[in-house]
Amino acid sequence: SESLPLLEVVKPKPRQSTRPIVLTATLQPLEETVLYPRANGYVAQWHVDIGERVKAGQVLAEIETPELDQQLDQARAELLRRQAALGQAQTQEEYAKTSLARYQRLRPAGVASQQELDQRSAEARVAEANTAAAAANIEVGRADLRRLTQLKSFCRVTAPFAGIITQRSVERGALVATATPLYRLANNDVLRAFLQVPQELAVQVKPGASAQVSVREYPGRSFGGTLTRAAGALDPNTRTMNTEIRIDNKEHELLSGMYAQASLAIQQAHDVFELPATVLWNDAQGLRVAIVDAQDKLRFRSIVLERDAGATLQIASGLRGDERVVKLASAALREGDKVRAREAAPQHDGPKPH
């Protein structure tokens, strides 16, 4: 028996139902936007640069708008002209009404004819309509002036929310239009981690669950987060569900765009077994593992892979849990070969994140 090959075997490890599931994620800011000018003109000043933190409403840049200034002057002058036209129309209306009243007194005495009275009445109605039209023209002029004044206020580009300037694409004297990007602003006080939860775990995702996020730039450390949102539907291409975790980042230690690992305490929908990745045998017959049976003979067992975690595999079906699985798959293994089996030393899971 000493001449029989000696093989290390491992026992399938049941996956605990509450064991954290680790998925990859990308950190993104809670809010992010590109700021554009609302008025055409030339950049007079820019006040902040990349990396600077700004408050909501803070002025970021100022734009000179000579054409808009001219339009404002014209709008003010036009409003004065329309106000003067209203005064003239009101005077004509008063005269027409006075003349009408005079003819209404003269008509019973036979001094004025009915035709003259009708003419004065028509003139009074026309004068009244002219006054209403002049008043309406004033409102149009005021609305136009308000529009230009509001547009002029956009010459001061302000921050819509507090955050950090991540990009500046503006210089003094540059000609800008409404489609010219000036700044990119991001609110990274709170970060969002988006991850794709596989189908078998998607039904277990519940908003409010705790999560831990780690990045390689802070080895041995994790950042607490909360699972806040889930798409509620699977992507038809990947069969995964988009899920969001929010992480408090008041100290600004984490940067948006970082690649991260998110750990979720999600209960498994069904039992799986964990084995080292080295046990996997992949050939024309599919995915298999080598089993040493009770008679110390090799048997190949077809399996269904739940998830490939790199160093380990999660087996969804094909194993009962009491098998002796050959730790290192090799092309030299043959079905029915007699072997000697030795249980491999247990592997530690490694340090847990703090």
QUIPE-V31360 format. One record per backbone hydrogen bond with DSSP energy under -0.5 kcal/mol. CO is the residue of the C=O (numbers start at 1). NH is the residue of the N-H. If there is no record, write none. Layout:
co | nh
CO | NH
CO | NH
//
This chain:
co | nh
1 | 4
5 | 7
5 | 340
7 | 342
8 | 327
9 | 344
10 | 325
12 | 14
13 | 274
14 | 16
16 | 19
17 | 268
20 | 22
21 | 23
21 | 264
23 | 262
25 | 260
26 | 194
27 | 257
28 | 192
31 | 187
33 | 185
35 | 182
35 | 183
41 | 176
42 | 44
42 | 64
43 | 173
45 | 62
49 | 52
52 | 165
54 | 163
55 | 58
58 | 159
60 | 47
60 | 48
61 | 157
62 | 44
62 | 45
64 | 42
65 | 69
66 | 70
67 | 71
68 | 72
69 | 73
70 | 74
71 | 75
72 | 76
73 | 77
74 | 78
75 | 79
76 | 80
77 | 81
78 | 82
79 | 83
80 | 84
81 | 85
82 | 86
83 | 87
84 | 88
85 | 89
86 | 90
87 | 91
88 | 92
89 | 93
90 | 94
91 | 95
92 | 96
93 | 97
94 | 98
95 | 99
96 | 100
97 | 101
98 | 102
99 | 103
100 | 104
101 | 105
102 | 105
102 | 106
103 | 107
104 | 108
106 | 110
106 | 111
106 | 112
107 | 110
113 | 117
114 | 118
115 | 119
116 | 120
117 | 121
118 | 122
119 | 123
120 | 124
121 | 125
122 | 126
123 | 127
124 | 128
125 | 129
126 | 130
127 | 131
128 | 132
129 | 133
130 | 134
131 | 135
132 | 136
133 | 137
134 | 138
135 | 139
136 | 140
137 | 141
138 | 142
139 | 143
140 | 144
141 | 145
142 | 146
143 | 147
144 | 148
145 | 149
146 | 150
147 | 151
148 | 152
149 | 153
150 | 154
151 | 154
152 | 155
153 | 156
154 | 38
155 | 63
155 | 157
156 | 158
157 | 60
157 | 61
159 | 57
163 | 54
164 | 166
164 | 186
165 | 51
167 | 184
171 | 174
174 | 43
174 | 176
176 | 41
177 | 37
177 | 180
179 | 181
180 | 37
182 | 169
183 | 35
184 | 166
184 | 167
185 | 33
186 | 164
186 | 188
187 | 30
187 | 31
189 | 249
190 | 30
191 | 247
192 | 28
192 | 194
193 | 195
193 | 245
194 | 26
195 | 197
195 | 243
197 | 241
198 | 201
198 | 202
199 | 202
199 | 203
201 | 204
202 | 205
206 | 209
209 | 227
210 | 265
211 | 225
212 | 263
213 | 223
214 | 261
215 | 218
218 | 221
220 | 354
223 | 213
224 | 248
225 | 211
226 | 228
226 | 246
227 | 208
229 | 244
235 | 239
239 | 199
240 | 235
241 | 197
242 | 231
243 | 195
244 | 228
244 | 229
245 | 193
246 | 226
247 | 191
249 | 252
255 | 258
258 | 27
260 | 25
261 | 214
262 | 23
262 | 264
263 | 212
264 | 21
264 | 266
272 | 15
273 | 315
274 | 13
275 | 313
276 | 279
277 | 280
278 | 329
281 | 283
281 | 288
283 | 286
286 | 283
287 | 303
288 | 281
289 | 301
290 | 326
291 | 293
291 | 299
293 | 296
296 | 339
297 | 293
298 | 336
299 | 291
301 | 289
304 | 316
304 | 317
307 | 309
307 | 314
309 | 311
311 | 277
312 | 309
313 | 275
313 | 315
314 | 306
314 | 307
314 | 316
315 | 273
317 | 304
323 | 12
323 | 325
324 | 292
325 | 10
327 | 329
330 | 333
334 | 337
337 | 298
340 | 7
342 | 9
//
